[in-house]
Amino acid sequence: MTAPGTPRPVVSFTAMEHGTRADYQLLDGYEREHAEGLADRLLASLVRLDDSLVGYQVTRLEHSLQTATRARRDGADVDWVVAALLHDLGDGLAPFNHDEFAAAVLRPYVREEVVWVVRHHGLFQRYYFAHHLGGDRDERDRFADHPWFDLCARFCADWDQSSFDPDYSSDDLESFTGDVRQVFAREPWSADFTQPANS
């Protein structure tokens, strides 16, 4: 470990094609170290949702907490609870594809069906409002034959669309810390965690 205040070693190259084995081993070590802090960075990003989209009766953080709390109280497993907590994580950085953003973060760590639901929840949520804006509320029906259609419809109906209630008593963010750390401590892309539940 480098002493505090001591500059850390850097690679020798200024163009990747000139990198050496030692350079890439150094970077690999730094990347692994950085990845170990992912859970804490995600939790900090959730806090920033408090200053995200306005107009609802609750903040985006409170919406996320309510969604995850509903999942938890319904007896959902840790993959679903963490997905419910993080499903709108991309609101600030990817406002037009926030669902893809959150799915990409989750994908190396949770089951395929959970990723699919998070990836498509934005489209499925349109069922509740698109017709008020001249859109097609049934656009999700193009996935009607997909094996995880019902999972996504239930995610939205039971947890997501109903989590804008200022009177709902949600669990606080600290109560989800262990769940987030558990999921993001997994070996990325491990078949032990990413295979569908029924496989």
C-alpha positions in Angstrom: 0.0 0.0 0.0 1.2 3.5 -0.9 1.8 5.8 2.1 -0.7 8.7 2.2 0.4 11.7 0.2 2.8 9.6 -1.9 2.0 9.6 -5.6 0.8 6.3 -6.9 2.6 4.6 -9.7 1.3 5.3 -13.2 1.7 3.6 -16.6 4.5 4.3 -18.9 2.5 4.9 -22.0 0.6 7.8 -23.6 -1.1 5.6 -26.2 -2.5 2.2 -25.3 -0.7 0.4 -28.1 2.6 1.1 -26.3 1.6 -0.4 -23.0 3.6 -3.2 -21.4 2.5 -6.2 -19.4 3.6 -4.3 -16.2 1.5 -1.3 -17.2 -1.7 -3.4 -17.7 -1.1 -5.4 -14.6 -0.8 -2.1 -12.7 -4.1 -0.9 -14.2 -5.8 -4.2 -13.5 -5.0 -3.9 -9.9 -6.3 -0.3 -9.7 -9.5 -1.3 -11.5 -10.1 -4.2 -9.1 -9.5 -1.9 -6.2 -11.9 0.7 -7.7 -14.6 -1.9 -8.3 -14.5 -2.8 -4.6 -16.0 0.6 -3.8 -18.9 0.3 -6.2 -21.5 -0.3 -3.5 -20.6 2.8 -1.6 -20.6 4.9 -4.8 -24.0 3.6 -5.7 -25.4 4.5 -2.2 -23.9 8.0 -2.6 -25.5 8.3 -6.0 -28.9 7.4 -4.5 -28.5 10.3 -2.0 -28.1 12.6 -4.9 -31.5 11.6 -6.2 -32.9 13.9 -3.5 -32.0 16.8 -5.9 -33.2 15.1 -9.0 -36.6 15.4 -10.9 -39.2 17.7 -9.3 -42.9 17.8 -9.5 -43.8 14.6 -7.6 -44.9 14.6 -4.0 -41.8 12.8 -3.0 -38.1 13.0 -4.1 -36.6 10.4 -6.4 -34.7 9.1 -3.5 -37.9 8.6 -1.5 -39.5 7.0 -4.5 -36.6 4.6 -4.7 -36.8 3.8 -1.0 -40.6 3.2 -1.3 -40.1 0.9 -4.3 -37.4 -1.2 -2.5 -39.4 -1.2 0.7 -42.5 -2.6 -1.1 -40.3 -5.3 -2.6 -38.8 -6.2 0.7 -42.2 -6.3 2.5 -43.5 -8.5 -0.3 -40.8 -11.0 0.6 -38.7 -10.4 -2.6 -35.1 -11.7 -2.5 -32.1 -9.5 -2.4 -31.7 -9.2 -6.1 -35.2 -7.8 -6.5 -34.8 -5.5 -3.5 -31.6 -4.0 -4.7 -33.0 -3.7 -8.3 -36.0 -1.9 -6.9 -33.8 0.5 -5.0 -31.6 1.2 -8.0 -34.1 1.1 -10.8 -34.2 4.9 -11.3 -30.5 5.5 -10.6 -30.0 6.9 -14.0 -32.5 9.7 -13.8 -29.8 12.3 -13.4 -27.3 11.1 -16.0 -29.5 9.3 -18.5 -32.9 11.0 -18.4 -34.1 9.5 -21.7 -32.8 5.9 -21.0 -32.6 5.7 -17.3 -33.8 2.1 -17.3 -31.0 1.0 -19.6 -28.5 2.8 -17.3 -29.7 1.0 -14.2 -29.9 -2.3 -15.9 -26.3 -1.9 -17.1 -25.1 -1.3 -13.5 -26.9 -4.4 -12.2 -26.2 -6.8 -15.1 -22.9 -8.3 -14.0 -24.3 -9.0 -10.5 -28.0 -10.2 -10.6 -30.2 -12.7 -12.4 -31.1 -12.1 -16.1 -34.8 -11.7 -15.4 -34.1 -8.9 -12.9 -32.0 -7.1 -15.4 -34.6 -7.5 -18.1 -37.3 -6.1 -15.8 -35.2 -3.1 -14.9 -34.2 -2.5 -18.5 -37.9 -2.4 -19.6 -39.6 -0.9 -16.6 -39.6 2.6 -18.3 -41.6 1.3 -21.2 -44.0 -0.7 -18.9 -44.5 2.3 -16.7 -45.9 4.2 -19.7 -49.0 2.1 -19.3 -50.0 4.5 -16.5 -49.5 7.8 -18.3 -48.8 7.6 -22.0 -52.4 8.0 -23.0 -52.6 11.3 -21.1 -49.8 12.7 -23.3 -51.0 11.3 -26.7 -48.9 8.2 -26.5 -49.7 4.5 -26.6 -50.1 3.1 -23.1 -50.1 -0.5 -24.5 -46.8 -0.2 -26.3 -45.5 -2.8 -23.8 -47.7 -5.4 -25.5 -45.0 -5.9 -28.1 -43.4 -8.0 -25.4 -46.6 -9.9 -24.5 -45.0 -13.2 -25.4 -41.8 -12.6 -23.5 -41.4 -15.0 -20.6 -40.7 -12.0 -18.2 -43.5 -9.8 -19.4 -45.6 -10.6 -16.3 -42.6 -10.0 -13.9 -42.1 -6.5 -15.4 -45.9 -5.7 -15.3 -46.0 -6.8 -11.6 -42.8 -4.8 -10.7 -44.4 -1.7 -12.1 -47.9 -2.4 -10.7 -47.0 -3.5 -7.2 -43.8 -1.6 -6.4 -42.9 1.2 -8.9 -46.1 3.1 -9.9 -47.5 3.1 -6.4 -44.3 4.5 -4.7 -45.0 8.2 -4.9 -46.9 8.5 -1.6 -45.7 11.1 0.9 -47.6 9.2 3.7 -45.9 5.8 3.0 -43.5 4.7 5.7 -40.5 3.5 3.8 -37.4 1.9 5.2 -34.4 4.3 5.3 -31.4 4.1 3.0 -29.1 2.8 5.7 -31.3 -0.3 6.1 -30.5 -1.3 2.5 -26.7 -0.8 2.8 -26.1 -4.5 3.6 -28.2 -5.6 0.7 -26.4 -3.4 -1.8 -23.0 -4.4 -0.4 -24.0 -8.1 -0.6 -25.0 -7.9 -4.3 -22.0 -5.8 -5.4 -19.5 -7.9 -3.5 -20.3 -10.8 -5.9 -17.9 -12.0 -8.5 -19.1 -10.1 -11.7 -20.7 -12.3 -14.4 -20.7 -15.3 -12.1 -23.2 -17.9 -13.3 -24.0 -18.5 -9.7 -25.8 -15.2 -9.6 -26.7 -14.2 -13.2 -28.5 -17.3 -14.4 -32.3 -17.0 -14.4 -34.0 -18.4 -11.3 -35.7 -21.2 -13.2 -32.6 -22.4 -15.1 
